[in-house]
Every structure is written in C-alpha cells, then in structure tokens.
Amino acid sequence: MSFSSFLHGKSGSNNSTGEIGEDFACEYLKGLGYEIKERGYVSKLGEIDIIAEKLTNKIKKVYFYEVKTSASEKITPFDNMNYNKVMHFKRNVEVFILKHRFHAQNIEFSINFIAVYLNKDKTLKKIELVENLE
C-alpha cells in the first residue's frame, strides 16, 4: 500500500480484508513508535501477523500481534478471537521465542491483539489495541 493510499484510507482492490487490516495495523504501530520487524511469520503452528520492536528506557522489547479485521456491522474483530485461538497464538509465539533464544538474550516480549474495523469501502473506521494477552 502506498503512503498516499494509506493517508486517504484506501487500499489496493486485490488485497483481502485481513491484509488490509494488517496494513492499517502496521501503520498504526509505526505511528506509535514501533519498528515493524516482520509480517506474516509462518511456522508449523501457524502465523504471527506482526512482530514489532520498541526501545523503551533503553530496554528492547519485542511485541507479537494477532490482527483480526472486520468490515461488517454485525461481526466485530473480537468475534473472530476466542480462547482456543488465543492459546494457539500464544503457543506459536512461545516457539518463536525459544527458537530465537529471547531468554538467553534477556529480551522482554509482549503478546497482543489488534482489532481493525473497516468501513464497507475498506477504509479505516477504527483500531483497538489489547496489550498483554494473558
């Protein structure tokens, strides 16, 4: 998505609703000072939509995001998340953390959820961020 398209709330017509939501989520996180390290990380356990990093008080912290998007008035992004999906996402993140030896490097991390609401024309309506999924 071009920066101009983002500013005007439009995405390419070839993108799925989920991809459009992830594009908006990345731009939202960048606006909050996060650096996007990876998108669409895939393992045997599934996908991590966004992996971002932010330096706070000289401490590097890595943030893992599951993004759910809805352009429906009847179904919210939260309707697409349930306990089993959260647990599956957390297991996927745990495998990533072990594989990349975060504990050995003293890297802090956070598991999060982003809900993206789109208008019917796929422009951004609002974004909600839920931090530190337990």
A tleap script that builds the chain and sets N, CA, C and O, in Angstrom:
source leaprc.protein.ff14SB
mol = sequence {
  NMET SER PHE SER SER PHE LEU HIE GLY LYS
  SER GLY SER ASN ASN SER THR GLY GLU ILE
  GLY GLU ASP PHE ALA CYS GLU TYR LEU LYS
  GLY LEU GLY TYR GLU ILE LYS GLU ARG GLY
  TYR VAL SER LYS LEU GLY GLU ILE ASP ILE
  ILE ALA GLU LYS LEU THR ASN LYS ILE LYS
  LYS VAL TYR PHE TYR GLU VAL LYS THR SER
  ALA SER GLU LYS ILE THR PRO PHE ASP ASN
  MET ASN TYR ASN LYS VAL MET HIE PHE LYS
  ARG ASN VAL GLU VAL PHE ILE LEU LYS HIE
  ARG PHE HIE ALA GLN ASN ILE GLU PHE SER
  ILE ASN PHE ILE ALA VAL TYR LEU ASN LYS
  ASP LYS THR LEU LYS LYS ILE GLU LEU VAL
  GLU ASN LEU CGLU
}
set mol.1.N position { 0.853 -1.165 0.000 }
set mol.1.CA position { 0.000 0.000 0.000 }
set mol.1.C position { 0.897 1.225 0.000 }
set mol.1.O position { 1.868 1.295 0.754 }
set mol.2.N position { 0.572 2.180 -0.840 }
set mol.2.CA position { 1.367 3.405 -0.880 }
set mol.2.C position { 0.996 4.300 0.297 }
set mol.2.O position { -0.085 4.183 0.874 }
set mol.3.N position { 1.922 5.196 0.639 }
set mol.3.CA position { 1.664 6.118 1.741 }
set mol.3.C position { 0.459 6.993 1.425 }
set mol.3.O position { -0.362 7.266 2.302 }
set mol.4.N position { 0.351 7.434 0.173 }
set mol.4.CA position { -0.780 8.255 -0.244 }
set mol.4.C position { -2.102 7.511 -0.066 }
set mol.4.O position { -3.090 8.078 0.401 }
set mol.5.N position { -2.103 6.223 -0.449 }
set mol.5.CA position { -3.319 5.421 -0.279 }
set mol.5.C position { -3.682 5.286 1.190 }
set mol.5.O position { -4.853 5.344 1.564 }
set mol.6.N position { -2.643 5.104 2.027 }
set mol.6.CA position { -2.901 4.980 3.449 }
set mol.6.C position { -3.516 6.252 4.001 }
set mol.6.O position { -4.484 6.200 4.759 }
set mol.7.N position { -2.950 7.408 3.618 }
set mol.7.CA position { -3.470 8.682 4.114 }
set mol.7.C position { -4.930 8.886 3.746 }
set mol.7.O position { -5.697 9.483 4.501 }
set mol.8.N position { -5.296 8.389 2.597 }
set mol.8.CA position { -6.671 8.559 2.135 }
set mol.8.C position { -7.561 7.379 2.514 }
set mol.8.O position { -8.733 7.321 2.144 }
set mol.9.N position { -6.975 6.432 3.266 }
set mol.9.CA position { -7.775 5.319 3.774 }
set mol.9.C position { -8.183 4.327 2.727 }
set mol.9.O position { -9.217 3.674 2.865 }
set mol.10.N position { -7.384 4.192 1.662 }
set mol.10.CA position { -7.730 3.265 0.592 }
set mol.10.C position { -6.624 2.258 0.410 }
set mol.10.O position { -5.445 2.560 0.600 }
set mol.11.N position { -7.016 1.069 0.041 }
set mol.11.CA position { -6.044 0.014 -0.221 }
set mol.11.C position { -6.302 -0.548 -1.601 }
set mol.11.O position { -7.358 -0.331 -2.197 }
set mol.12.N position { -5.312 -1.276 -2.099 }
set mol.12.CA position { -5.470 -1.905 -3.410 }
set mol.12.C position { -6.616 -2.888 -3.408 }
set mol.12.O position { -6.848 -3.564 -2.405 }
set mol.13.N position { -7.333 -2.981 -4.502 }
set mol.13.CA position { -8.518 -3.830 -4.564 }
set mol.13.C position { -8.172 -5.310 -4.539 }
set mol.13.O position { -9.050 -6.137 -4.293 }
set mol.14.N position { -6.915 -5.666 -4.787 }
set mol.14.CA position { -6.517 -7.064 -4.778 }
set mol.14.C position { -6.281 -7.599 -3.375 }
set mol.14.O position { -6.155 -8.811 -3.199 }
set mol.15.N position { -6.220 -6.745 -2.388 }
set mol.15.CA position { -5.932 -7.174 -1.021 }
set mol.15.C position { -7.173 -7.730 -0.347 }
set mol.15.O position { -8.282 -7.232 -0.538 }
set mol.16.N position { -6.963 -8.779 0.451 }
set mol.16.CA position { -8.062 -9.319 1.233 }
set mol.16.C position { -8.326 -8.397 2.426 }
set mol.16.O position { -7.503 -7.543 2.755 }
set mol.17.N position { -9.451 -8.577 3.050 }
set mol.17.CA position { -9.790 -7.776 4.220 }
set mol.17.C position { -8.725 -7.924 5.302 }
set mol.17.O position { -8.353 -6.941 5.943 }
set mol.18.N position { -8.231 -9.148 5.510 }
set mol.18.CA position { -7.200 -9.375 6.513 }
set mol.18.C position { -5.907 -8.651 6.202 }
set mol.18.O position { -5.291 -8.072 7.097 }
set mol.19.N position { -5.484 -8.674 4.941 }
set mol.19.CA position { -4.256 -7.974 4.540 }
set mol.19.C position { -4.408 -6.470 4.709 }
set mol.19.O position { -3.483 -5.786 5.148 }
set mol.20.N position { -5.573 -5.966 4.360 }
set mol.20.CA position { -5.831 -4.533 4.521 }
set mol.20.C position { -5.758 -4.165 6.001 }
set mol.20.O position { -5.162 -3.150 6.359 }
set mol.21.N position { -6.361 -4.983 6.856 }
set mol.21.CA position { -6.315 -4.741 8.297 }
set mol.21.C position { -4.897 -4.753 8.827 }
set mol.21.O position { -4.535 -3.917 9.655 }
set mol.22.N position { -4.092 -5.691 8.358 }
set mol.22.CA position { -2.697 -5.758 8.793 }
set mol.22.C position { -1.918 -4.535 8.324 }
set mol.22.O position { -1.067 -4.025 9.054 }
set mol.23.N position { -2.202 -4.057 7.107 }
set mol.23.CA position { -1.555 -2.833 6.620 }
set mol.23.C position { -1.876 -1.655 7.543 }
set mol.23.O position { -0.983 -0.904 7.937 }
set mol.24.N position { -3.150 -1.502 7.881 }
set mol.24.CA position { -3.545 -0.411 8.783 }
set mol.24.C position { -2.918 -0.585 10.167 }
set mol.24.O position { -2.475 0.388 10.777 }
set mol.25.N position { -2.883 -1.825 10.660 }
set mol.25.CA position { -2.294 -2.088 11.976 }
set mol.25.C position { -0.807 -1.719 11.991 }
set mol.25.O position { -0.322 -1.140 12.963 }
set mol.26.N position { -0.087 -2.052 10.922 }
set mol.26.CA position { 1.347 -1.710 10.848 }
set mol.26.C position { 1.548 -0.198 10.860 }
set mol.26.O position { 2.419 0.311 11.564 }
set mol.27.N position { 0.755 0.505 10.093 }
set mol.27.CA position { 0.879 1.966 10.060 }
set mol.27.C position { 0.536 2.576 11.413 }
set mol.27.O position { 1.166 3.541 11.847 }
set mol.28.N position { -0.460 2.009 12.072 }
set mol.28.CA position { -0.847 2.463 13.410 }
set mol.28.C position { 0.318 2.279 14.391 }
set mol.28.O position { 0.651 3.192 15.148 }
set mol.29.N position { 0.930 1.095 14.369 }
set mol.29.CA position { 2.049 0.812 15.267 }
set mol.29.C position { 3.250 1.703 14.960 }
set mol.29.O position { 3.907 2.188 15.881 }
set mol.30.N position { 3.538 1.921 13.701 }
set mol.30.CA position { 4.641 2.816 13.327 }
set mol.30.C position { 4.393 4.216 13.887 }
set mol.30.O position { 5.319 4.875 14.359 }
set mol.31.N position { 3.140 4.662 13.831 }
set mol.31.CA position { 2.781 5.967 14.370 }
set mol.31.C position { 2.981 6.065 15.870 }
set mol.31.O position { 3.141 7.158 16.412 }
set mol.32.N position { 2.972 4.916 16.542 }
set mol.32.CA position { 3.204 4.869 17.994 }
set mol.32.C position { 4.680 4.649 18.327 }
set mol.32.O position { 5.043 4.521 19.496 }
set mol.33.N position { 5.522 4.606 17.307 }
set mol.33.CA position { 6.959 4.472 17.534 }
set mol.33.C position { 7.521 3.067 17.467 }
set mol.33.O position { 8.686 2.852 17.803 }
set mol.34.N position { 6.720 2.111 17.040 }
set mol.34.CA position { 7.197 0.743 16.899 }
set mol.34.C position { 7.911 0.573 15.559 }
set mol.34.O position { 7.574 1.230 14.574 }
set mol.35.N position { 8.889 -0.310 15.540 }
set mol.35.CA position { 9.556 -0.680 14.293 }
set mol.35.C position { 9.045 -2.065 13.905 }
set mol.35.O position { 9.177 -3.016 14.675 }
set mol.36.N position { 8.469 -2.179 12.725 }
set mol.36.CA position { 7.954 -3.463 12.263 }
set mol.36.C position { 9.145 -4.310 11.823 }
set mol.36.O position { 9.883 -3.935 10.911 }
set mol.37.N position { 9.323 -5.456 12.481 }
set mol.37.CA position { 10.450 -6.333 12.170 }
set mol.37.C position { 10.064 -7.413 11.165 }
set mol.37.O position { 10.867 -7.799 10.315 }
set mol.38.N position { 8.826 -7.898 11.269 }
set mol.38.CA position { 8.399 -8.960 10.367 }
set mol.38.C position { 6.876 -9.002 10.309 }
set mol.38.O position { 6.180 -8.698 11.278 }
set mol.39.N position { 6.387 -9.392 9.130 }
set mol.39.CA position { 4.943 -9.592 8.932 }
set mol.39.C position { 4.718 -10.990 8.390 }
set mol.39.O position { 5.488 -11.489 7.569 }
set mol.40.N position { 3.662 -11.606 8.858 }
set mol.40.CA position { 3.287 -12.907 8.327 }
set mol.40.C position { 4.294 -14.011 8.594 }
set mol.40.O position { 4.544 -14.851 7.730 }
set mol.41.N position { 4.878 -14.011 9.799 }
set mol.41.CA position { 5.811 -15.081 10.158 }
set mol.41.C position { 5.030 -16.391 10.260 }
set mol.41.O position { 4.040 -16.478 10.987 }
set mol.42.N position { 5.481 -17.403 9.528 }
set mol.42.CA position { 4.774 -18.683 9.494 }
set mol.42.C position { 5.659 -19.781 10.074 }
set mol.42.O position { 6.839 -19.897 9.741 }
set mol.43.N position { 5.059 -20.577 10.945 }
set mol.43.CA position { 5.728 -21.759 11.494 }
set mol.43.C position { 4.775 -22.938 11.338 }
set mol.43.O position { 3.688 -22.802 10.777 }
set mol.44.N position { 5.193 -24.090 11.839 }
set mol.44.CA position { 4.328 -25.270 11.789 }
set mol.44.C position { 3.047 -25.065 12.592 }
set mol.44.O position { 2.031 -25.709 12.332 }
set mol.45.N position { 3.106 -24.159 13.575 }
set mol.45.CA position { 1.954 -23.927 14.443 }
set mol.45.C position { 1.000 -22.864 13.919 }
set mol.45.O position { -0.113 -22.735 14.430 }
set mol.46.N position { 1.408 -22.108 12.920 }
set mol.46.CA position { 0.529 -21.071 12.395 }
set mol.46.C position { 1.292 -19.810 12.052 }
set mol.46.O position { 2.486 -19.846 11.754 }
set mol.47.N position { 0.583 -18.693 12.100 }
set mol.47.CA position { 1.144 -17.415 11.677 }
set mol.47.C position { 1.137 -16.405 12.817 }
set mol.47.O position { 0.220 -16.371 13.637 }
set mol.48.N position { 2.177 -15.590 12.845 }
set mol.48.CA position { 2.206 -14.405 13.708 }
set mol.48.C position { 2.087 -13.234 12.748 }
set mol.48.O position { 2.964 -13.025 11.910 }
set mol.49.N position { 1.005 -12.465 12.862 }
set mol.49.CA position { 0.728 -11.418 11.886 }
set mol.49.C position { 1.801 -10.335 11.850 }
set mol.49.O position { 2.296 -9.977 10.781 }
set mol.50.N position { 2.156 -9.819 13.019 }
set mol.50.CA position { 3.130 -8.715 13.081 }
set mol.50.C position { 4.076 -8.950 14.252 }
set mol.50.O position { 3.651 -9.278 15.359 }
set mol.51.N position { 5.363 -8.775 13.983 }
set mol.51.CA position { 6.375 -8.770 15.035 }
set mol.51.C position { 7.015 -7.393 14.984 }
set mol.51.O position { 7.572 -6.991 13.962 }
set mol.52.N position { 6.929 -6.670 16.104 }
set mol.52.CA position { 7.438 -5.299 16.159 }
set mol.52.C position { 8.391 -5.159 17.341 }
set mol.52.O position { 8.431 -5.999 18.240 }
set mol.53.N position { 9.141 -4.092 17.311 }
set mol.53.CA position { 10.124 -3.830 18.355 }
set mol.53.C position { 10.040 -2.367 18.760 }
set mol.53.O position { 9.745 -1.491 17.947 }
set mol.54.N position { 10.306 -2.130 20.030 }
set mol.54.CA position { 10.329 -0.753 20.513 }
set mol.54.C position { 11.343 -0.668 21.647 }
set mol.54.O position { 11.414 -1.550 22.504 }
set mol.55.N position { 12.107 0.382 21.638 }
set mol.55.CA position { 13.083 0.632 22.688 }
set mol.55.C position { 12.457 1.591 23.689 }
set mol.55.O position { 12.111 2.721 23.342 }
set mol.56.N position { 12.311 1.139 24.937 }
set mol.56.CA position { 11.738 1.957 25.988 }
set mol.56.C position { 12.694 1.958 27.175 }
set mol.56.O position { 13.061 0.899 27.686 }
set mol.57.N position { 13.094 3.143 27.607 }
set mol.57.CA position { 14.038 3.255 28.720 }
set mol.57.C position { 15.275 2.382 28.501 }
set mol.57.O position { 15.764 1.728 29.422 }
set mol.58.N position { 15.764 2.389 27.271 }
set mol.58.CA position { 16.973 1.643 26.864 }
set mol.58.C position { 16.805 0.130 26.954 }
set mol.58.O position { 17.791 -0.608 26.949 }
set mol.59.N position { 15.561 -0.332 27.037 }
set mol.59.CA position { 15.282 -1.766 27.069 }
set mol.59.C position { 14.544 -2.143 25.791 }
set mol.59.O position { 13.500 -1.579 25.462 }
set mol.60.N position { 15.117 -3.117 25.077 }
set mol.60.CA position { 14.476 -3.586 23.849 }
set mol.60.C position { 13.360 -4.555 24.216 }
set mol.60.O position { 13.550 -5.487 24.997 }
set mol.61.N position { 12.208 -4.313 23.641 }
set mol.61.CA position { 11.072 -5.192 23.870 }
set mol.61.C position { 10.481 -5.576 22.517 }
set mol.61.O position { 10.350 -4.736 21.626 }
set mol.62.N position { 10.127 -6.844 22.371 }
set mol.62.CA position { 9.542 -7.345 21.131 }
set mol.62.C position { 8.061 -7.585 21.381 }
set mol.62.O position { 7.670 -8.146 22.405 }
set mol.63.N position { 7.252 -7.155 20.434 }
set mol.63.CA position { 5.795 -7.239 20.535 }
set mol.63.C position { 5.262 -8.142 19.425 }
set mol.63.O position { 5.604 -7.975 18.255 }
set mol.64.N position { 4.425 -9.091 19.806 }
set mol.64.CA position { 3.807 -10.006 18.860 }
set mol.64.C position { 2.325 -9.649 18.756 }
set mol.64.O position { 1.644 -9.479 19.767 }
set mol.65.N position { 1.838 -9.538 17.526 }
set mol.65.CA position { 0.458 -9.112 17.313 }
set mol.65.C position { -0.333 -10.098 16.467 }
set mol.65.O position { 0.112 -10.540 15.408 }
set mol.66.N position { -1.498 -10.423 16.956 }
set mol.66.CA position { -2.511 -11.103 16.160 }
set mol.66.C position { -3.476 -10.009 15.732 }
set mol.66.O position { -3.956 -9.240 16.565 }
set mol.67.N position { -3.761 -9.936 14.451 }
set mol.67.CA position { -4.639 -8.901 13.915 }
set mol.67.C position { -5.901 -9.559 13.381 }
set mol.67.O position { -5.832 -10.504 12.594 }
set mol.68.N position { -7.037 -9.063 13.804 }
set mol.68.CA position { -8.325 -9.502 13.260 }
set mol.68.C position { -9.035 -8.269 12.721 }
set mol.68.O position { -9.031 -7.206 13.342 }
set mol.69.N position { -9.642 -8.435 11.560 }
set mol.69.CA position { -10.259 -7.313 10.854 }
set mol.69.C position { -11.690 -7.648 10.491 }
set mol.69.O position { -12.009 -8.786 10.148 }
set mol.70.N position { -12.552 -6.640 10.571 }
set mol.70.CA position { -13.941 -6.823 10.159 }
set mol.70.C position { -14.448 -5.575 9.444 }
set mol.70.O position { -14.183 -4.446 9.858 }
set mol.71.N position { -15.181 -5.809 8.364 }
set mol.71.CA position { -15.843 -4.728 7.639 }
set mol.71.C position { -17.356 -4.879 7.783 }
set mol.71.O position { -18.125 -4.272 7.037 }
set mol.72.N position { -17.765 -5.684 8.736 }
set mol.72.CA position { -19.178 -5.985 8.934 }
set mol.72.C position { -19.744 -5.184 10.098 }
set mol.72.O position { -19.042 -4.903 11.070 }
set mol.73.N position { -20.989 -4.827 9.995 }
set mol.73.CA position { -21.680 -4.170 11.108 }
set mol.73.C position { -22.103 -5.193 12.158 }
set mol.73.O position { -22.311 -4.848 13.321 }
set mol.74.N position { -22.231 -6.461 11.738 }
set mol.74.CA position { -22.745 -7.492 12.630 }
set mol.74.C position { -21.653 -8.278 13.342 }
set mol.74.O position { -21.878 -8.794 14.436 }
set mol.75.N position { -20.474 -8.376 12.735 }
set mol.75.CA position { -19.382 -9.162 13.303 }
set mol.75.C position { -18.204 -8.243 13.593 }
set mol.75.O position { -17.756 -7.500 12.720 }
set mol.76.N position { -17.703 -8.298 14.830 }
set mol.76.CA position { -16.549 -7.476 15.196 }
set mol.76.C position { -15.285 -8.328 15.112 }
set mol.76.O position { -15.376 -9.554 15.064 }
set mol.77.N position { -14.117 -7.706 15.094 }
set mol.77.CA position { -12.882 -8.488 15.132 }
set mol.77.C position { -12.797 -9.377 16.377 }
set mol.77.O position { -12.201 -10.452 16.333 }
set mol.78.N position { -13.386 -8.933 17.471 }
set mol.78.CA position { -13.364 -9.730 18.696 }
set mol.78.C position { -14.180 -11.009 18.551 }
set mol.78.O position { -13.907 -11.998 19.232 }
set mol.79.N position { -15.175 -10.999 17.674 }
set mol.79.CA position { -15.961 -12.206 17.425 }
set mol.79.C position { -15.108 -13.286 16.766 }
set mol.79.O position { -15.430 -14.471 16.845 }
set mol.80.N position { -14.023 -12.875 16.119 }
set mol.80.CA position { -13.140 -13.812 15.434 }
set mol.80.C position { -11.997 -14.314 16.317 }
set mol.80.O position { -11.126 -15.048 15.850 }
set mol.81.N position { -12.001 -13.919 17.589 }
set mol.81.CA position { -10.993 -14.395 18.546 }
set mol.81.C position { -11.711 -15.119 19.671 }
set mol.81.O position { -12.721 -14.641 20.186 }
set mol.82.N position { -11.192 -16.255 20.042 }
set mol.82.CA position { -11.737 -16.977 21.181 }
set mol.82.C position { -10.575 -17.561 21.989 }
set mol.82.O position { -9.412 -17.410 21.616 }
set mol.83.N position { -10.894 -18.207 23.065 }
set mol.83.CA position { -9.867 -18.736 23.964 }
set mol.83.C position { -8.901 -19.661 23.219 }
set mol.83.O position { -7.686 -19.542 23.374 }
set mol.84.N position { -9.434 -20.577 22.416 }
set mol.84.CA position { -8.580 -21.529 21.713 }
set mol.84.C position { -7.643 -20.825 20.733 }
set mol.84.O position { -6.478 -21.205 20.616 }
set mol.85.N position { -8.129 -19.819 20.037 }
set mol.85.CA position { -7.286 -19.078 19.093 }
set mol.85.C position { -6.198 -18.303 19.821 }
set mol.85.O position { -5.063 -18.229 19.349 }
set mol.86.N position { -6.540 -17.727 20.970 }
set mol.86.CA position { -5.538 -17.007 21.764 }
set mol.86.C position { -4.469 -17.981 22.244 }
set mol.86.O position { -3.279 -17.679 22.153 }
set mol.87.N position { -4.865 -19.133 22.749 }
set mol.87.CA position { -3.904 -20.114 23.244 }
set mol.87.C position { -3.013 -20.627 22.105 }
set mol.87.O position { -1.810 -20.806 22.295 }
set mol.88.N position { -3.585 -20.860 20.951 }
set mol.88.CA position { -2.811 -21.314 19.784 }
set mol.88.C position { -1.794 -20.247 19.384 }
set mol.88.O position { -0.641 -20.566 19.095 }
set mol.89.N position { -2.215 -18.990 19.366 }
set mol.89.CA position { -1.316 -17.886 19.029 }
set mol.89.C position { -0.183 -17.799 20.047 }
set mol.89.O position { 0.978 -17.622 19.676 }
set mol.90.N position { -0.519 -17.924 21.323 }
set mol.90.CA position { 0.498 -17.848 22.375 }
set mol.90.C position { 1.516 -18.981 22.249 }
set mol.90.O position { 2.710 -18.760 22.453 }
set mol.91.N position { 1.060 -20.186 21.917 }
set mol.91.CA position { 1.992 -21.306 21.720 }
set mol.91.C position { 2.933 -21.025 20.554 }
set mol.91.O position { 4.125 -21.324 20.623 }
set mol.92.N position { 2.395 -20.455 19.495 }
set mol.92.CA position { 3.214 -20.104 18.333 }
set mol.92.C position { 4.278 -19.079 18.729 }
set mol.92.O position { 5.433 -19.195 18.321 }
set mol.93.N position { 3.897 -18.093 19.511 }
set mol.93.CA position { 4.847 -17.078 19.977 }
set mol.93.C position { 5.909 -17.724 20.873 }
set mol.93.O position { 7.093 -17.412 20.752 }
set mol.94.N position { 5.494 -18.611 21.761 }
set mol.94.CA position { 6.447 -19.279 22.648 }
set mol.94.C position { 7.501 -20.053 21.862 }
set mol.94.O position { 8.678 -20.038 22.222 }
set mol.95.N position { 7.088 -20.725 20.795 }
set mol.95.CA position { 8.037 -21.450 19.943 }
set mol.95.C position { 8.998 -20.465 19.285 }
set mol.95.O position { 10.198 -20.730 19.207 }
set mol.96.N position { 8.486 -19.342 18.814 }
set mol.96.CA position { 9.338 -18.311 18.208 }
set mol.96.C position { 10.375 -17.820 19.219 }
set mol.96.O position { 11.550 -17.670 18.885 }
set mol.97.N position { 9.943 -17.573 20.439 }
set mol.97.CA position { 10.818 -17.065 21.495 }
set mol.97.C position { 11.921 -18.078 21.818 }
set mol.97.O position { 13.085 -17.706 21.969 }
set mol.98.N position { 11.554 -19.343 21.921 }
set mol.98.CA position { 12.553 -20.386 22.190 }
set mol.98.C position { 13.532 -20.518 21.026 }
set mol.98.O position { 14.742 -20.624 21.231 }
set mol.99.N position { 13.010 -20.511 19.828 }
set mol.99.CA position { 13.846 -20.656 18.630 }
set mol.99.C position { 14.856 -19.515 18.517 }
set mol.99.O position { 15.996 -19.726 18.104 }
set mol.100.N position { 14.437 -18.318 18.882 }
set mol.100.CA position { 15.305 -17.142 18.755 }
set mol.100.C position { 16.026 -16.790 20.060 }
set mol.100.O position { 16.668 -15.744 20.153 }
set mol.101.N position { 15.919 -17.663 21.064 }
set mol.101.CA position { 16.668 -17.570 22.322 }
set mol.101.C position { 16.495 -16.226 23.042 }
set mol.101.O position { 17.472 -15.634 23.500 }
set mol.102.N position { 15.266 -15.756 23.137 }
set mol.102.CA position { 14.999 -14.488 23.813 }
set mol.102.C position { 15.460 -14.504 25.262 }
set mol.102.O position { 16.032 -13.529 25.750 }
set mol.103.N position { 15.210 -15.615 25.947 }
set mol.103.CA position { 15.549 -15.676 27.373 }
set mol.103.C position { 17.052 -15.562 27.582 }
set mol.103.O position { 17.500 -14.921 28.533 }
set mol.104.N position { 17.824 -16.172 26.713 }
set mol.104.CA position { 19.286 -16.098 26.813 }
set mol.104.C position { 19.790 -14.683 26.547 }
set mol.104.O position { 20.853 -14.295 27.033 }
set mol.105.N position { 19.027 -13.918 25.776 }
set mol.105.CA position { 19.431 -12.563 25.418 }
set mol.105.C position { 18.788 -11.506 26.308 }
set mol.105.O position { 19.013 -10.310 26.118 }
set mol.106.N position { 17.981 -11.947 27.286 }
set mol.106.CA position { 17.298 -11.011 28.188 }
set mol.106.C position { 16.387 -10.038 27.440 }
set mol.106.O position { 16.333 -8.853 27.771 }
set mol.107.N position { 15.685 -10.531 26.449 }
set mol.107.CA position { 14.771 -9.702 25.664 }
set mol.107.C position { 13.373 -9.844 26.251 }
set mol.107.O position { 12.884 -10.958 26.437 }
set mol.108.N position { 12.739 -8.732 26.538 }
set mol.108.CA position { 11.360 -8.745 27.023 }
set mol.108.C position { 10.423 -8.860 25.834 }
set mol.108.O position { 10.767 -8.463 24.721 }
set mol.109.N position { 9.239 -9.404 26.072 }
set mol.109.CA position { 8.278 -9.532 24.989 }
set mol.109.C position { 6.860 -9.354 25.507 }
set mol.109.O position { 6.596 -9.436 26.707 }
set mol.110.N position { 5.969 -9.112 24.576 }
set mol.110.CA position { 4.566 -8.898 24.901 }
set mol.110.C position { 3.703 -9.510 23.802 }
set mol.110.O position { 4.008 -9.376 22.618 }
set mol.111.N position { 2.633 -10.178 24.197 }
set mol.111.CA position { 1.703 -10.797 23.247 }
set mol.111.C position { 0.433 -9.965 23.235 }
set mol.111.O position { -0.177 -9.729 24.278 }
set mol.112.N position { 0.034 -9.516 22.028 }
set mol.112.CA position { -1.023 -8.509 21.907 }
set mol.112.C position { -2.016 -8.831 20.794 }
set mol.112.O position { -1.783 -9.703 19.957 }
set mol.113.N position { -3.114 -8.108 20.811 }
set mol.113.CA position { -4.176 -8.272 19.819 }
set mol.113.C position { -4.572 -6.907 19.277 }
set mol.113.O position { -4.717 -5.947 20.033 }
set mol.114.N position { -4.743 -6.829 17.971 }
set mol.114.CA position { -5.222 -5.588 17.346 }
set mol.114.C position { -6.524 -5.888 16.610 }
set mol.114.O position { -6.588 -6.788 15.772 }
set mol.115.N position { -7.550 -5.125 16.936 }
set mol.115.CA position { -8.843 -5.221 16.254 }
set mol.115.C position { -8.950 -4.054 15.278 }
set mol.115.O position { -8.858 -2.891 15.670 }
set mol.116.N position { -9.145 -4.381 14.009 }
set mol.116.CA position { -9.258 -3.354 12.975 }
set mol.116.C position { -10.685 -3.379 12.442 }
set mol.116.O position { -11.182 -4.413 11.996 }
set mol.117.N position { -11.327 -2.224 12.499 }
set mol.117.CA position { -12.685 -2.062 11.985 }
set mol.117.C position { -12.606 -1.276 10.686 }
set mol.117.O position { -12.019 -0.195 10.638 }
set mol.118.N position { -13.200 -1.824 9.633 }
set mol.118.CA position { -13.214 -1.146 8.336 }
set mol.118.C position { -14.633 -0.729 7.981 }
set mol.118.O position { -15.610 -1.353 8.394 }
set mol.119.N position { -14.718 0.340 7.206 }
set mol.119.CA position { -15.985 0.707 6.594 }
set mol.119.C position { -16.245 -0.261 5.444 }
set mol.119.O position { -15.355 -1.021 5.060 }
set mol.120.N position { -17.430 -0.240 4.905 }
set mol.120.CA position { -17.778 -1.148 3.807 }
set mol.120.C position { -16.870 -0.974 2.596 }
set mol.120.O position { -16.628 -1.927 1.855 }
set mol.121.N position { -16.364 0.249 2.393 }
set mol.121.CA position { -15.472 0.510 1.251 }
set mol.121.C position { -14.004 0.210 1.591 }
set mol.121.O position { -13.096 0.606 0.860 }
set mol.122.N position { -13.784 -0.498 2.712 }
set mol.122.CA position { -12.459 -0.935 3.170 }
set mol.122.C position { -11.553 0.198 3.636 }
set mol.122.O position { -10.339 0.019 3.730 }
set mol.123.N position { -12.128 1.357 3.928 }
set mol.123.CA position { -11.361 2.430 4.558 }
set mol.123.C position { -11.369 2.181 6.065 }
set mol.123.O position { -12.232 1.471 6.581 }
set mol.124.N position { -10.417 2.762 6.754 }
set mol.124.CA position { -10.281 2.531 8.184 }
set mol.124.C position { -11.354 3.264 8.972 }
set mol.124.O position { -11.569 4.463 8.795 }
set mol.125.N position { -12.021 2.521 9.844 }
set mol.125.CA position { -13.013 3.100 10.757 }
set mol.125.C position { -12.367 3.358 12.113 }
set mol.125.O position { -12.399 4.479 12.620 }
set mol.126.N position { -11.773 2.303 12.703 }
set mol.126.CA position { -11.063 2.471 13.980 }
set mol.126.C position { -10.189 1.257 14.249 }
set mol.126.O position { -10.346 0.193 13.649 }
set mol.127.N position { -9.256 1.463 15.182 }
set mol.127.CA position { -8.358 0.389 15.621 }
set mol.127.C position { -8.384 0.343 17.136 }
set mol.127.O position { -8.353 1.373 17.809 }
set mol.128.N position { -8.440 -0.873 17.658 }
set mol.128.CA position { -8.354 -1.083 19.107 }
set mol.128.C position { -7.171 -2.000 19.388 }
set mol.128.O position { -6.975 -3.000 18.698 }
set mol.129.N position { -6.400 -1.661 20.384 }
set mol.129.CA position { -5.225 -2.423 20.768 }
set mol.129.C position { -5.446 -3.039 22.147 }
set mol.129.O position { -5.758 -2.333 23.106 }
set mol.130.N position { -5.282 -4.352 22.240 }
set mol.130.CA position { -5.367 -5.051 23.517 }
set mol.130.C position { -3.967 -5.585 23.800 }
set mol.130.O position { -3.454 -6.435 23.073 }
set mol.131.N position { -3.359 -5.075 24.866 }
set mol.131.CA position { -1.979 -5.432 25.173 }
set mol.131.C position { -1.913 -6.530 26.230 }
set mol.131.O position { -2.816 -6.693 27.051 }
set mol.132.N position { -0.829 -7.264 26.181 }
set mol.132.CA position { -0.511 -8.286 27.177 }
set mol.132.C position { -1.620 -9.320 27.371 }
set mol.132.O position { -2.210 -9.426 28.446 }
set mol.133.N position { -1.887 -10.071 26.315 }
set mol.133.CA position { -2.880 -11.143 26.414 }
set mol.133.C position { -2.421 -12.137 27.458 }
set mol.133.O position { -1.266 -12.564 27.452 }
set mol.134.N position { -3.298 -12.497 28.333 }
set mol.134.CA position { -2.975 -13.459 29.399 }
set mol.134.C position { -3.609 -14.788 29.100 }
set mol.134.O position { -3.458 -15.733 29.874 }
savepdb mol mol.pdb
quit
